[in-house]
Every structure is written in C-alpha cells, then in structure tokens.
C-alpha cells in the first residue's frame, strides 16, 4: 500500500466528521434563525451562521436564500425586512428597519454593506434618545450591491441596477444603471453579458 493510499484511508473518517459538523452547524443556524423571526423560513434557505437579530423580528424571507455569517438584522417600530427568492446576503451585512426594507428576488448584497431606513434626529439633548426619522428602502429585482455600500433612508434602487463598492446611495437609482462614488452617481447603463469592474 502506498503512503498516499494510507493517508487517504486515515483522513477519510476525519473528513466525514468535519462535513457532518458543518452540516449540523447549518441546521442549527437555520433553526435558530427561524425561531427568531415572524415570517416562515423555507427549508431551501442556506444559513451559514446564526444572524444577530434585534427588535420585533418582523423579517419575511423568500426561498433559496444564501446568508453568510455575521449578519445583523434589526426591525423596530413598524419596520420590517422582506427578502425575495434567490437572494444572497454576504458576510457582515447590516439591515436596520424602522419603516421597511424590501429586497427583490435574485439580488446580491456584498460584504459589510449597511442598509438602514432611519436616521437619528439631531436637536437638543442626547442623540441616543432623540428618536428617528425613517423612510422605506426598496431594492428591485436582480440588483447587485457591491462590498461596503451604504444605502440611506427613502432610496429606491431599480431592477437590474449595480451599486459599486463603497458607494453611499443617497438618491434613487434608475433600473439598469451602474452607480458608484460618494455620493453615488450614475456611471453608465448596465450592458448585458459584460463584466463590471467598478
């Protein structure tokens, strides 16, 4: 027996244990997430780590979702988070809703993006106790939000739009448009079947 065959024979049981443990972690994350939200979590959803959930739990997920680790989801007051089918939400994304966040089907949200539909009021006294002004946020279908993006209250991003990495979206984005920068500005229309390098 060769050394390679011997090592393969010894490592195969270890690989099965590791794969089994990862499967158990995913089942646990799915069950914990499902228990904390008001909506029904479809069995087709892949949840890699238990999202951090705060507030009312008014979260309504679609089917065939893929959620990476370290997500922060918060709903307060009348706020809710509605997520369409086939959505991917990457590691470290923050979704905070006081009014409403809607994410269309087939959309992808890049790592460490922050989508918040409320801002603190600023006036006399401490900011923490000043309350919030909020306006719903809507992402259309097949929207690609790059890494590190910030989406501010009241913004609507049209179907098939692309938001470049680290952009700050302060105004509506037309359907089929690529935007980038701080604040985000139109770059060009999305060209079908071409790579985006912004």
N, C-alpha and C positions, 0 to 999 in steps of 0.2 A: 504494500500500500504506500502510495506516495505521501509526502508531507502535506501537499495541497489537499489531497482527499481526506487525510486525517484531520486537518484543521477545519475543513468544511463540515465533517461529521461532528466535530466538537462544538462548532459555533452555531449549527442549525437550531438546536434547542434554545440557545440564548436568543437568537433572532425571533423565534416564535414567542418567547416570553416578552421581549420588548414590544413586538407588534401587538400582542394581547394587552399589554399595559396601556399602549397608546389608544387602542380601541376602547378600553374601559374609561380612560380619561375623557374621550369624546362623548361616550354615553352619559357619563356623569355631568359634563358641561351642558349637554343638550337638556338633560332632566332638570338641572338647577335653573337654567335659563327659562325653560318652560314654566317652572313653578313660580317665577317672579313676575310674569307678565300677564296682562289681561287677555291678549289675543292667543290664538292657538298656534303652537309651533309645530309645523309639519315635520314628519319623520325624515323627509328628504333634506332637511337643513343640516349642514355640517358646521358644528360649533367647536372650534379648536380649543377654546378656553372660556371659562365662565365669565361673561361680561359683568362689569360693575354696574349695577342698576340702582338708581336713586329715584325717590318720588313715588308717583302714583302707579307706575308700571303700565301705563297706557301705551303699550307697544304692540303693533299688529304686523307680524312678519308674514311674507309670502312663502312660496315653495322654492326648493332648490337653492337655498341661500348658502353662502360660504363666508363665515365670520372668523376672522383671525383672532389672535389673543389680544388681551389688554384693551378691550373696548370699554368706553364709558357712555352709558345711556341714561339720560335723566328726563323725566317728564314731571312738570309742576303745573298747578292751577288747571286750566283747561287744555294744556298741551298734550299732544300725542305724537308718536312716531309711527308712520305707516311705511312699510317696505314692500316693494313689488317683488315678483318672482325673478329668480336667477340673478339676484344682486350679490356682489362681492364687496365686503367691507373689510379693509385691511387693518393691520395691527395699529393700535394706539388711537383710533378714531374716536372723537368726542361728538355725540349728538345730544343737544340740550334743547328741550322744547317747553315753552310756556304757552304757545299759540298753536303750533302744528308744524311738523316736518313730514313731507311726503317725498319718497324716493321711488322713481319709476322703475319698471321692470328692465332687466338686462343692464343696469347701471353698475359702475365700479367706482369705489371711493378709495383713494390712495392713503398710504400710511400717514398717521399723525394729522389728518385733516380735522378741522373744527367747524361744525355746522351748528350754529346757535341762533335761535329765533328771538332772543331777548337781550336787551342791554339794561344795565343798572341805570336808574335815574340819578342825576347829579344835582344836588341842591344843598340846602343847609343840612347839617348833621352828617352822620357817618354814611358812607356809600352802602355799606352792607345792609342797613335797614331801610334803604330809600325806595325799595320796590323796583319793578321792572316795566319797561315799555317793550311790547312784543308785536311781531307781525309774522305770519306763516311763511315758511320757505318751501319751495317746490322744485324738485329736480325731475325733469321729464324722463322719457324712456331712452335707454341706451346712452346715458350720459357718462362721460369719463372725467372724473375729478382727480387731478394729479396729487402727488405727495405734498403734504404740508399746506394745503389750501385752507383759507378761512372764508366761510360763507356767512354773510351778515343778515340780520332780520329783513323780511319782506322781499327777498330775492327770488326770482323765478328763472330757472335755467331750462331752456328749451330742449326738445328731443334732439338726440344725436350731437349735442354740443360737447366740447372738450375744454376743460379748465386746466391751464398749465400749472406745473409745480410751483408752490409757494405764492400763488396769486391770492389777492384779497378781493373777493367779489362783493361789491357794494351796490351794483345795479343789475337789472335783468340781463340775461344772456339770450340772444336770439337762437332759435333752433338751427342746428347745423353750423354753428360758429365756433371757432377756436378763440379763446381769450387767454390773456396772460398779463402778469405785472401787478403792481401795487399803485393805485387800484387797478383791477383787471380791465383791460381794453381789448376790443376786437383785433385779432391778428389777421385772420383770413377765414373764409369758409372751409369746412371740412371737405377734403377731396376723398372720394371713396377709394378704398384699396390702396391707400398710401400711408406710410409710417409718419407718426407725429413726433417731431424732435424738439418741441418747445420744452 
